[in-house]
Amino acid sequence: VRGFVRAEDEPQPEAEAEDEDASEAEDGEAAQQAEAEDEEDEGDADAPLPDGLVRDLTAHRTLGLRLALGERTDVAMVALPHALVVDLFYQGARQSCLDIGAGSDALDNHAPGISATGAAEALCARHDQWGAQLPSDPADLWACIAALDSDSRTALLAHCVSLTVDAVKVPWERSVAHIAAADVLARAVDLDMAANWTATKDNYFGRVTKAH
């Protein structure tokens, strides 16, 4: 028909051409993204697990360990001294998964010269004796303690527990509950202070009144 132009013969605007190119580019990017997602879904065996998942899984593992350890007294009697020995012999090395901490306050901070007494020397000698039997690498400690006989392991446990005793009364601390607990402990071990301590002018008589 004269005067009419067929639709396919209409000149296309450049903007539409650009849109078409952009659309093709977007389609290409979408395809690449989909391909990348497919590859990601396939997974990388060396890639670390998400932190949230690791936390969740290790919480369940912790629960399982708690249940199992409570039913294995023989293993618990290795795990307990192991945790204490790590703190008392290998300061700064976190090699135990037990939330048990052992601290040993330096008594020289409270009583100058106490480290030169007979009791302190005996305790130091006992500590050194145990230290000589322990491995230099804390990673080998579990096997070392597990290999001990029951009596030796109990003796090591008793030594570690003894180092955590704190019966010092300081003036700024109002609570005296731990002093009362120390009295109970003293009776339980039949503590005889006269065996390791003697009153002298320096450690007592020169620091109290005549009435005392």
Secondary structure, 3 states (H helix, E strand, C coil): CCCCCCHHHCCCCHHHHHHHHHHHHHHHHHHHHHHHHHHHHHCCCCCCCCHHHHHHHHHHHHHHHHHHHCCCHHHHHHHHHHHHHHHHHCCCCCCCCCCCCCCCCCHHHCCCCHHHCHHHHHHHHHHHHHHHHCCCCHHHHHHHHHHCCHHHHHHHHHHHHHHCCCCCCCCCCCCCHHHHHHHHHHHHCCCCHHHCCCCCCCCCHHHCCCCC
